[in-house]
Amino acid sequence: MLEVGFTTAYDDLSGRITLIMNDEQKHQIMGANVFFTSNFRVLLSIILIVFAAKTSGQTLTDFKAPAGFKKVLETHGDLDKDGVEEVAFAYNSTKKDSTGFKRVLYICKTINGSLKLWKQNTSVLWNSSDCGFCFENGVTLALKIKNNTLIVEQTYWHNSRHTSMFRNVFRYQNSDWFLIGSTYNDRYNCGFDHTYDINFSTKNVHIDYDGEDCDDGTPQFPKSTKNFKYPFKAIPKMDGFIAGKVELKIPNSKQYFYY
């Protein structure tokens, strides 16, 4: 407790009143000042955090898919480490071309029991029939939320024996969505089986060259691996990213890797 019992002195010439304190009283005053200052800072921080959360919630609009859009998939999970599940949707839009309906990815927050649109993306998901020789089945698509990341898996059929599977991992960080990981598997039945794995956060690239022996007289593809760091200029952002469109030369090699 701060005790009161100070002595005052009056100066006749200046008209000033001087507060006279001993060393113990000065120490008490300084301690009280530190206490109130530190607690005020804590209180101010709490107020700012609450205000920011409320402001964020207020700026997000209610989610409602446009008329005519058809839901393809949805998945639930925590994407921002707040303990509350977000919802990711894949929708077919009403726009269509030779590769099917254009697809839209929606990521929503749940605020006070209502879905609020957090992120909309039109590049990550391929068109509904943009899968090569997939006939009437359409793109093999999977959406998952794991370890606070959104995982998108899509498969392209070059023919009945040759497939390319892309697994892309996205994370919300630094106020935006980024591609932090990519796995591309290029497989030919009874032939090669190559996997290109990239960690954009660490810049590590791991490649497995393998194959499948079907005992049909075809020479088996030789097994080998490559591990290296690649000088990516930046971690790719979700917006504008299309799986399978990037080809880069492996350092000190004539070969390439892809994502």
Secondary structure as UniProt FT lines:
FT   STRAND          7..10
FT   TURN            12..14
FT   STRAND          17..20
FT   HELIX           23..59
FT   TURN            67..68
FT   STRAND          70..77
FT   STRAND          86..97
FT   TURN            98..99
FT   STRAND          100..111
FT   TURN            112..113
FT   STRAND          114..121
FT   TURN            128..129
FT   TURN            135..136
FT   STRAND          140..146
FT   TURN            147..148
FT   STRAND          149..157
FT   STRAND          162..173
FT   TURN            174..175
FT   STRAND          176..188
FT   TURN            189..190
FT   STRAND          192..199
FT   TURN            200..203
FT   STRAND          204..211
FT   STRAND          224..229
FT   TURN            239..240
FT   TURN            243..244
FT   STRAND          247..249
FT   TURN            251..252
FT   STRAND          256..258
//
